[in-house]
Amino acid sequence: MMNARNTEQASVDGFSADWLRLREPLDLTARSQTLAQGFKFALKTRDGQPLRLIDLAAGTGANFRALAPLLQADQEWRLVDHDPLLLQAQRDEISHWAQQRGWRCVDEGDVLSIEAGNARWLVRGQQLDLARDLERIDLSWCDGLVTTAFLDLVSSAWLDRLCALLVAVPRPLLATLSVDGRRAWHPALAADGFIGEAFAAHQAGDKGFGESLGGHAAASLAEKLEAHAYRVSVQPSDWRIGAAHGEMLLTMAREAAAVAVVVQPSREASVSAWQTERSAQAARGDLSLVVGHLDLLGVPV
Ligand SMILES: C[S@@+](CC[C@H](N)C(=O)[O-])C[C@H]1O[C@@H](n2cnc3c(N)ncnc32)[C@H](O)[C@@H]1O
């Protein structure tokens, strides 16, 4: 039923449904509730109309699943992504999620219709390459724009394009879970430093949008939006990955090691020893990792 591309390949350079499923509970716990509430109150509803929201780089719809119950009202969503496999998995994931909660979910062809208590949510996937075709997003259709776990992939020039849209058609923006570059393994090991640096170098590579902002994404967007008369709030939304998330710890260690070997092939032996030690710690329940993230709320003033 689901897209079955493997997790480790996906978490380094692409995004499989498996990887997104693994991260979703950590994201849910990490999100700033204050900023989510701030977003809710900033949305200006049109009389009697459902709230309309656009999610950029929606993947399998985790942002919708996090926000729709919080917003409560009738809603219409457009979940935009370029990956046809993720768009397909999106329908399965959302249907499964709704059914687990006892909500009626009907696939009406190009739209999923969910009845959640008194609220009705209509969800459409939209395939679009946001690197090439961002300007095809029609902000005048929506009341608010959201994106999660995406902005660290884009470049400063792409953020300028996003800001140009938000200036032409001012809308509240909630951009959650952008990495900020902090990574702290516990207990610390001597090789953490160069392995972390290799990871940061990899993160700054081109992910299809030009040189990625990586850990600078939220700060850069905050600066740009403030220059365009948006009021911006930023709050931490760190992942705290402990023994309850053993599979995620193993995946993060495997991913960090794979990237370090690519960036510094001459240090393969130390990287391999580091990964073996991290795997043993994870198996004993002795390993934890904090991955720094930031949530950003921008509201036009
Ligand atoms: C880390 S995932 C986050 C997905 C989702 N927002 C979530 O939190 O589960 C990054 C997403 O960006 C999407 N993406 C990457 N490049 C893209 C592009 N050029 N156009 C549209 N989506 C893109 C990927 O397909 C993937 O779904």
The ligand as a MOL file (V3000), in Angstrom:
LIG
                    3D

  0  0  0     0  0            999 V3000
M  V30 BEGIN CTAB
M  V30 COUNTS 27 29 0 0 0
M  V30 BEGIN ATOM
M  V30 1 C 11.6380 16.5070 4.9790 0
M  V30 2 S 10.3510 16.2830 3.8210 0 CHG=1
M  V30 3 C 8.9950 17.0120 4.7000 0
M  V30 4 C 7.6690 16.5180 4.2440 0
M  V30 5 C 6.4900 16.9610 5.1180 0
M  V30 6 N 6.3670 18.3890 5.1490 0
M  V30 7 C 6.5990 16.3860 6.5160 0
M  V30 8 O 6.9060 17.1230 7.4380 0
M  V30 9 O 6.4060 15.1820 6.6640 0 CHG=-1
M  V30 10 C 10.6760 17.4830 2.5290 0
M  V30 11 C 9.6180 17.4850 1.4450 0
M  V30 12 O 10.0320 18.4200 0.4410 0
M  V30 13 C 9.5700 17.9230 -0.7970 0
M  V30 14 N 10.3080 18.5920 -1.8620 0
M  V30 15 C 11.6450 18.5970 -2.0540 0
M  V30 16 N 11.9420 19.2820 -3.1800 0
M  V30 17 C 10.7600 19.7330 -3.6900 0
M  V30 18 C 10.3980 20.4930 -4.8430 0
M  V30 19 N 11.3280 20.9230 -5.7050 0
M  V30 20 N 9.0980 20.7720 -5.0640 0
M  V30 21 C 8.1540 20.3280 -4.1990 0
M  V30 22 N 8.4260 19.5860 -3.1020 0
M  V30 23 C 9.7180 19.2880 -2.8490 0
M  V30 24 C 9.8780 16.4410 -0.7000 0
M  V30 25 O 9.2110 15.6750 -1.6770 0
M  V30 26 C 9.4140 16.1400 0.7320 0
M  V30 27 O 8.0660 15.7990 0.7760 0
M  V30 END ATOM
M  V30 BEGIN BOND
M  V30 1 1 1 2
M  V30 2 1 2 3
M  V30 3 1 2 10
M  V30 4 1 3 4
M  V30 5 1 4 5
M  V30 6 1 5 6
M  V30 7 1 5 7
M  V30 8 2 7 8
M  V30 9 1 7 9
M  V30 10 1 10 11
M  V30 11 1 11 12
M  V30 12 1 11 26
M  V30 13 1 12 13
M  V30 14 1 13 14
M  V30 15 1 13 24
M  V30 16 1 14 15
M  V30 17 1 14 23
M  V30 18 2 15 16
M  V30 19 1 16 17
M  V30 20 1 17 18
M  V30 21 2 17 23
M  V30 22 1 18 19
M  V30 23 2 18 20
M  V30 24 1 20 21
M  V30 25 2 21 22
M  V30 26 1 22 23
M  V30 27 1 24 25
M  V30 28 1 24 26
M  V30 29 1 26 27
M  V30 END BOND
M  V30 END CTAB
M  END
